[in-house]
Amino acid sequence: MTTSPTPTVRRPRRVLRLVAALLAVVTIAAGCSESAEDFSDEELREELVKVLTADAGITDTQATCVVDGIFDKSSDRDQINRISNAQDPGDLSEEDSAVLFDAILGCA
């Protein structure tokens, strides 16, 4: 009896770039002297898009999609602030992590 090799699941490069966005989003505060609370909604959206396109190497369209997803899927501005201010993915609660991953995967 012959066994076939286990198929390798390959993720498109785009998905990997979007997942890298997670790390860029949760480090916005590390490179910025201001916290998310200091920005209006529109200013925070613009800052997050800027960070994602510069640090995660994704397009403006992809970054906008991720940021819009965070704002759309978040229960309130406090949650958006927690996601934006986190220094490390481990700093996020399970609920906050789920919002962020849903936003990223919704753009893949």
N, C-alpha and C positions, 0 to 999 in steps of 0.2 A: 504494500500500500504506500502510495506516495503522498506526501503532505505538501501542500502549497505554502509558500511563504506568506506570512501575515502581511496584508496590504498596508502600505504606509499612507497615513493620512497627511496630506500636504495642505497647509493653509496658504491661501493666496497672500502674496506679499502685502497687498493692501490691508488685509486683516491684521497682519503683524504690525504694520505701521500704526494702525488705529489702536491696537493694544498698547503700543509704546506711548500713545497719547495719555494713557492712564498715568504713567510715571511723570509726564510733563504737567498734567493737571494737578496732581497732588504735590508738586514741588513749586507751584507758583509763588507761594509765600517765601520760600527759601531765597529766591533771587530778587525779592521785592521788599522794600521797606514798609510798604503798606499792606494791610490785611484786606480781605475781601469786603469786610464791613465798611471800609473807607470808600468803596466804589458804589455808584448807582448801578442798577441792573444793567443798563446799556453799557456803562463804562467797564463793568466786570465782564460782560460778554466780549467786548472788544479786547480786553486784556487777555482773557483766556484764549481767544483765537490767535492773538499775537504770540503767546507762549507756545501754543501747539504748533503753529507753522514754523516757528524758529527752532524749538527744541525737539519736537517729535518728527520733524521733516515730512509732515503731511500737507496736503494742499489746503488752500483757504476754504474751498468748498467742503472738504472733509472735516476740517476744524470747526467750521460753522455748524455742520451737522451734529458733531459731538457736543458742542456747547449748547445748541438748541435742545438737544436731547436731555442734557443735564437739567436745563431750566424747565423743560416740559415734564420730565419724570419726577422731579423733586417735589416733596410735599410742601415745602415752604422755603423762604429765603435763608433761614437758619441752616437748613440742610445744604443748600448751595454754598454757603459760607464755609461750612465744615469740610465739604469736598474740596473747595478751592484753597483752604488754609492748611490742609493736612500736609505734614512734612514727609510722610511715608505712607504707602498703601496700608500698612499695618495699623496706622492711626485711625483708619476709617471703621465705623461700625459696620456690621453685616448689612444693614439696611442702606447705608450710604454707599458701600461698595456695590451693592446690587444696582442702585441707580446709575452709578458711573459705568459699570459693565454693560448695563442695558443700553445706555446712551451710545457707548462705543460700538457695541455689536449691532445696534440699529442702523449704523452707518456703513457697515461692512459690505 
